Amino acid sequence: MLKIGAIVSCYHLTKYLKAVLKSLADIDTVLVVNCRFAGAKESPDDTVKIVRELNQPNIVLVVDEDKKQHKVIQESLEILWDCKYVIINDADEFLLKQDRKEMVEEMLTHRAEVGFCHCVDYASDTQRYEIRGYRPAMIVKPTTRFPIGRTVEYGNGLYFDKYVHHFGYALDKENIEWKRSWYNAPPKEITRIMEQKKYDCKIPEEIMKLLEE
């Protein structure tokens, strides 16, 4: 039987966590890693509370502390060693179920190690920023290596014409400033993205339903 896993790392920024976890309810194992990344300021965090209240049977909770993002991903992949593929899903990201299904099927066909997709950065529930050239690794084999952040060392990768829906720039000013303390990109990168032109848009209904629950 084909087993699919997911990694959701979360600390402090939990606004979208419950909806993200619900979006992964059909995944075999969802590893929630409650870890303050190295360099991040100690802040109030209700990750464990949200996970326990949700009581979703496919969730495994791991509590850790003061590690770089790539280290968290690498150690999580080792825990999910028996999965065919693992979804790297931040606590503010959504992949539509059909897109995820099609990506996994195509990766199986091509025996791919890593699947990349486009990224939509939302500014709010009604606006998005310019589409970046950034293509995050979304689905990987457990043997994939992450030398820094979400950057991978891989052999056979597939680039999909699909989108991960990212709400990490739709946070309030205080939380954006907190995010700068550990973000792997240069501090000015967040400012550059948030100063771009905004476009009116409609969040997919599947995601809106999760956010409204």
Summary of the structure (lengths in Angstrom):
residues: 213
radius of gyration: 16.2
end to end distance: 31.7
largest distance: 46.6
contacts: 650
relative contact order: 0.18
helix: 30%
strand: 31%
